[in-house]
Amino acid sequence: MAKPHVAILGLGAMGSGMAGRLLSASFPLTVYNRSRDKTSPFVAAGAAAADSPRDAASRSEIVVSMVADDVGSRSVWFGENGALAGAQHGSVLIESSTLSVAHVKELAEAAAQRGCEFLDAPVTGTKPHAASGQLLFLVGGSATVLDAVRPVLSAMSRDVIHLGPHGSGARMKLINNFVCGVQAASFAEALAMAKVAGLDQATAVKILTEGAPGSGIVKRIAAQLTANDDPNFILRLMAKDLAYAVNDASTQGMQLRTAQAALEIFQRAVAAGYGDEDFSAVTKAFEHR
């Protein structure tokens, strides 16, 4: 059977890796990015470049969005040149960005009105995971629809997990990220406390990473303390995810106290000018007290 034509909207750190994996798996691909120059390597590898999200969707049976936030998602899906305006009846629209649950549910309703299927399918993982096809998709929506597009998602991932109806994937992703953010913020605060106390940082890091607190997140941040690598996950996006999680919990009558505390630390780091650095730069938040 012929493989379905797929569109990727957004060629940032994650979307570019996902597009590369689809090309490697020989899926017919159309790419769209607000900055057109980012499409060039994919066109050279066999993809088509679209002039707008509407144009990309009109050519595709499956449309995948990977953008930064609710604002970015709204810009690619809605409006005269949005993907919803060009989506074919019966096509499957997949939102893989980390977004608010309220926005995802609005997208699901808009897709249904257009006669399209919809899945919220955010991912866990970073830039290297996207490039190597080791993402984990957290999916909300119809299990039947998921089964139909599973080969596409599998080409980009190590696993695909169905969590329930629309919004379930988005909510699980926010839970996942707020736990990561809390760990990162607590490690940053721990290093600040060690510094104030006059303890050797290298020794403190060794104890924290090799002992019980040494989660994958803590070890990753510790490694970044002495590295000059390009950002794998931008700090301001973690602040955004924490804010979405706090707000979503409040709609359910719950207060995320640890997430709120972590959000304040990340916001301090953003205010200090570290928003576009890797999220491990949260350790610098306490340099500006």
PEDAVEN-V38409 format. One record per residue. N is the residue number from 0. RES is the residue in three letters. PSI is psi in degrees with one decimal (* if undefined). NEAR is the number of other C-alpha atoms within 8 Angstrom. Layout:
<<N & RES & PSI & NEAR> <N & RES & PSI & NEAR>>
This chain:
<<0 & MET & 143.8 & 2> <1 & ALA & 141.5 & 3> <2 & LYS & 144.9 & 6> <3 & PRO & 151.2 & 9> <4 & HIS & 129.8 & 12> <5 & VAL & 144.7 & 13> <6 & ALA & 138.9 & 15> <7 & ILE & 123.7 & 16> <8 & LEU & 109.2 & 16> <9 & GLY & 115.4 & 13> <10 & LEU & 47.2 & 15> <11 & GLY & -157.8 & 8> <12 & ALA & -38.5 & 8> <13 & MET & -47.8 & 12> <14 & GLY & -35.3 & 15> <15 & SER & -40.2 & 12> <16 & GLY & -40.4 & 14> <17 & MET & -42.2 & 12> <18 & ALA & -40.8 & 13> <19 & GLY & -39.3 & 10> <20 & ARG & -39.5 & 14> <21 & LEU & -38.9 & 13> <22 & LEU & -40.1 & 13> <23 & SER & -30.0 & 7> <24 & ALA & 8.3 & 7> <25 & SER & 31.5 & 6> <26 & PHE & 133.8 & 11> <27 & PRO & 128.1 & 10> <28 & LEU & 136.6 & 14> <29 & THR & 135.7 & 15> <30 & VAL & 147.0 & 17> <31 & TYR & 137.0 & 17> <32 & ASN & 143.8 & 10> <33 & ARG & -41.2 & 5> <34 & SER & 106.8 & 6> <35 & ARG & -30.1 & 8> <36 & ASP & -25.4 & 5> <37 & LYS & -15.6 & 8> <38 & THR & -17.7 & 13> <39 & SER & -47.5 & 8> <40 & PRO & -31.1 & 7> <41 & PHE & -35.2 & 12> <42 & VAL & -41.5 & 10> <43 & ALA & -27.1 & 7> <44 & ALA & -0.3 & 7> <45 & GLY & -2.5 & 8> <46 & ALA & 162.9 & 12> <47 & ALA & 146.5 & 9> <48 & ALA & 133.3 & 10> <49 & ALA & 151.3 & 10> <50 & ASP & -19.2 & 7> <51 & SER & 163.0 & 10> <52 & PRO & -35.7 & 15> <53 & ARG & -45.4 & 14> <54 & ASP & -44.5 & 12> <55 & ALA & -45.2 & 20> <56 & ALA & -34.8 & 16> <57 & SER & -21.3 & 10> <58 & ARG & -3.5 & 9> <59 & SER & 151.2 & 15> <60 & GLU & -24.5 & 12> <61 & ILE & 127.7 & 14> <62 & VAL & 124.7 & 15> <63 & VAL & 126.4 & 12> <64 & SER & 136.6 & 14> <65 & MET & 92.8 & 15> <66 & VAL & -175.9 & 12> <67 & ALA & -37.2 & 10> <68 & ASP & -174.8 & 10> <69 & ASP & -40.4 & 9> <70 & VAL & -46.0 & 7> <71 & GLY & -39.6 & 9> <72 & SER & -44.2 & 13> <73 & ARG & -37.2 & 8> <74 & SER & -30.3 & 9> <75 & VAL & -24.0 & 12> <76 & TRP & -41.8 & 11> <77 & PHE & 167.7 & 11> <78 & GLY & 174.2 & 8> <79 & GLU & -36.4 & 6> <80 & ASN & 14.2 & 12> <81 & GLY & 161.5 & 14> <82 & ALA & -32.1 & 16> <83 & LEU & -34.4 & 13> <84 & ALA & -26.5 & 11> <85 & GLY & -4.7 & 13> <86 & ALA & 135.5 & 13> <87 & GLN & 145.0 & 10> <88 & HIS & 130.0 & 7> <89 & GLY & -4.3 & 8> <90 & SER & 163.4 & 12> <91 & VAL & 122.3 & 13> <92 & LEU & 126.9 & 12> <93 & ILE & 121.9 & 12> <94 & GLU & 110.4 & 13> <95 & SER & 4.0 & 12> <96 & SER & 161.8 & 13> <97 & THR & 107.3 & 12> <98 & LEU & 172.0 & 11> <99 & SER & 149.2 & 12> <100 & VAL & -37.6 & 10> <101 & ALA & -42.7 & 7> <102 & HIS & -41.0 & 9> <103 & VAL & -41.7 & 14> <104 & LYS & -34.1 & 10> <105 & GLU & -41.0 & 8> <106 & LEU & -42.2 & 9> <107 & ALA & -41.7 & 12> <108 & GLU & -40.8 & 8> <109 & ALA & -37.9 & 9> <110 & ALA & -42.6 & 13> <111 & ALA & -40.4 & 10> <112 & GLN & -27.3 & 7> <113 & ARG & -7.8 & 9> <114 & GLY & 25.3 & 8> <115 & CYS & 159.5 & 14> <116 & GLU & 156.1 & 12> <117 & PHE & 140.1 & 13> <118 & LEU & 134.9 & 16> <119 & ASP & 122.9 & 17> <120 & ALA & 62.8 & 14> <121 & PRO & 164.7 & 14> <122 & VAL & 152.4 & 12> <123 & THR & 149.3 & 9> <124 & GLY & 173.0 & 10> <125 & THR & -171.9 & 10> <126 & LYS & -47.6 & 11> <127 & PRO & -34.6 & 9> <128 & HIS & -39.0 & 10> <129 & ALA & -43.2 & 18> <130 & ALA & -30.4 & 13> <131 & SER & 2.8 & 9> <132 & GLY & 32.3 & 13> <133 & GLN & 25.2 & 12> <134 & LEU & 163.4 & 14> <135 & LEU & 119.1 & 12> <136 & PHE & 131.1 & 13> <137 & LEU & 109.6 & 17> <138 & VAL & 133.6 & 17> <139 & GLY & 139.2 & 16> <140 & GLY & -167.4 & 15> <141 & SER & 131.2 & 10> <142 & ALA & -33.6 & 8> <143 & THR & -43.8 & 6> <144 & VAL & -42.0 & 11> <145 & LEU & -43.8 & 12> <146 & ASP & -34.9 & 7> <147 & ALA & -32.2 & 7> <148 & VAL & 4.7 & 10> <149 & ARG & -39.9 & 9> <150 & PRO & -34.0 & 7> <151 & VAL & -47.6 & 8> <152 & LEU & -36.9 & 10> <153 & SER & -30.6 & 10> <154 & ALA & -18.1 & 10> <155 & MET & 4.7 & 14> <156 & SER & 168.4 & 13> <157 & ARG & -20.6 & 9> <158 & ASP & 158.9 & 9> <159 & VAL & 120.4 & 12> <160 & ILE & 123.6 & 8> <161 & HIS & 126.7 & 11> <162 & LEU & -13.4 & 9> <163 & GLY & -155.6 & 11> <164 & PRO & 176.7 & 8> <165 & HIS & 135.4 & 13> <166 & GLY & -19.6 & 13> <167 & SER & -41.7 & 13> <168 & GLY & -44.4 & 16> <169 & ALA & -43.8 & 18> <170 & ARG & -41.6 & 11> <171 & MET & -36.0 & 9> <172 & LYS & -40.0 & 13> <173 & LEU & -38.1 & 13> <174 & ILE & -45.5 & 9> <175 & ASN & -46.9 & 8> <176 & ASN & -30.7 & 11> <177 & PHE & -32.7 & 12> <178 & VAL & -41.7 & 9> <179 & CYS & -43.2 & 9> <180 & GLY & -39.2 & 13> <181 & VAL & -43.1 & 12> <182 & GLN & -43.9 & 10> <183 & ALA & -44.2 & 13> <184 & ALA & -40.1 & 13> <185 & SER & -35.9 & 9> <186 & PHE & -41.4 & 10> <187 & ALA & -42.7 & 13> <188 & GLU & -35.4 & 10> <189 & ALA & -43.3 & 8> <190 & LEU & -37.5 & 12> <191 & ALA & -40.3 & 10> <192 & MET & -42.0 & 8> <193 & ALA & -39.4 & 12> <194 & LYS & -45.1 & 10> <195 & VAL & -35.6 & 7> <196 & ALA & -5.5 & 6> <197 & GLY & 16.8 & 6> <198 & LEU & 150.7 & 9> <199 & ASP & 125.6 & 8> <200 & GLN & -43.7 & 9> <201 & ALA & -39.5 & 6> <202 & THR & -42.8 & 8> <203 & ALA & -43.1 & 11> <204 & VAL & -43.4 & 10> <205 & LYS & -44.9 & 8> <206 & ILE & -44.1 & 8> <207 & LEU & -36.8 & 10> <208 & THR & -29.6 & 13> <209 & GLU & -9.5 & 8> <210 & GLY & -163.0 & 7> <211 & ALA & -33.9 & 7> <212 & PRO & -6.1 & 8> <213 & GLY & 64.6 & 11> <214 & SER & 172.0 & 8> <215 & GLY & -39.6 & 6> <216 & ILE & -46.8 & 10> <217 & VAL & -42.9 & 13> <218 & LYS & -37.3 & 10> <219 & ARG & -42.5 & 9> <220 & ILE & -40.7 & 10> <221 & ALA & -41.0 & 10> <222 & ALA & -34.4 & 8> <223 & GLN & -15.3 & 10> <224 & LEU & -29.3 & 7> <225 & THR & 9.4 & 6> <226 & ALA & 159.3 & 6> <227 & ASN & 33.8 & 5> <228 & ASP & 156.7 & 5> <229 & ASP & 150.6 & 5> <230 & PRO & 133.4 & 8> <231 & ASN & -29.1 & 9> <232 & PHE & 118.9 & 10> <233 & ILE & 138.9 & 12> <234 & LEU & -43.7 & 17> <235 & ARG & -24.2 & 13> <236 & LEU & -32.8 & 9> <237 & MET & -39.5 & 13> <238 & ALA & -41.7 & 11> <239 & LYS & -44.4 & 9> <240 & ASP & -40.6 & 13> <241 & LEU & -41.1 & 16> <242 & ALA & -42.9 & 10> <243 & TYR & -41.5 & 11> <244 & ALA & -44.7 & 14> <245 & VAL & -45.4 & 12> <246 & ASN & -40.2 & 8> <247 & ASP & -42.4 & 10> <248 & ALA & -37.4 & 11> <249 & SER & -30.3 & 10> <250 & THR & -17.8 & 7> <251 & GLN & 11.8 & 6> <252 & GLY & 26.7 & 6> <253 & MET & 141.8 & 7> <254 & GLN & 120.9 & 7> <255 & LEU & 90.0 & 9> <256 & ARG & -42.0 & 6> <257 & THR & -37.4 & 7> <258 & ALA & -38.5 & 14> <259 & GLN & -42.7 & 11> <260 & ALA & -42.2 & 9> <261 & ALA & -40.2 & 13> <262 & LEU & -42.5 & 12> <263 & GLU & -37.5 & 8> <264 & ILE & -42.4 & 11> <265 & PHE & -38.0 & 15> <266 & GLN & -35.0 & 10> <267 & ARG & -41.2 & 9> <268 & ALA & -39.7 & 14> <269 & VAL & -45.3 & 11> <270 & ALA & -29.3 & 8> <271 & ALA & -1.8 & 8> <272 & GLY & 14.4 & 7> <273 & TYR & 12.2 & 13> <274 & GLY & -31.6 & 11> <275 & ASP & 5.3 & 8> <276 & GLU & 170.7 & 10> <277 & ASP & 147.2 & 11> <278 & PHE & -15.4 & 12> <279 & SER & -16.9 & 12> <280 & ALA & -1.8 & 11> <281 & VAL & -23.1 & 14> <282 & THR & -17.8 & 12> <283 & LYS & -6.0 & 10> <284 & ALA & -33.7 & 14> <285 & PHE & 1.4 & 9> <286 & GLU & -10.5 & 5> <287 & HIS & 81.5 & 6> <288 & ARG & * & 4>>
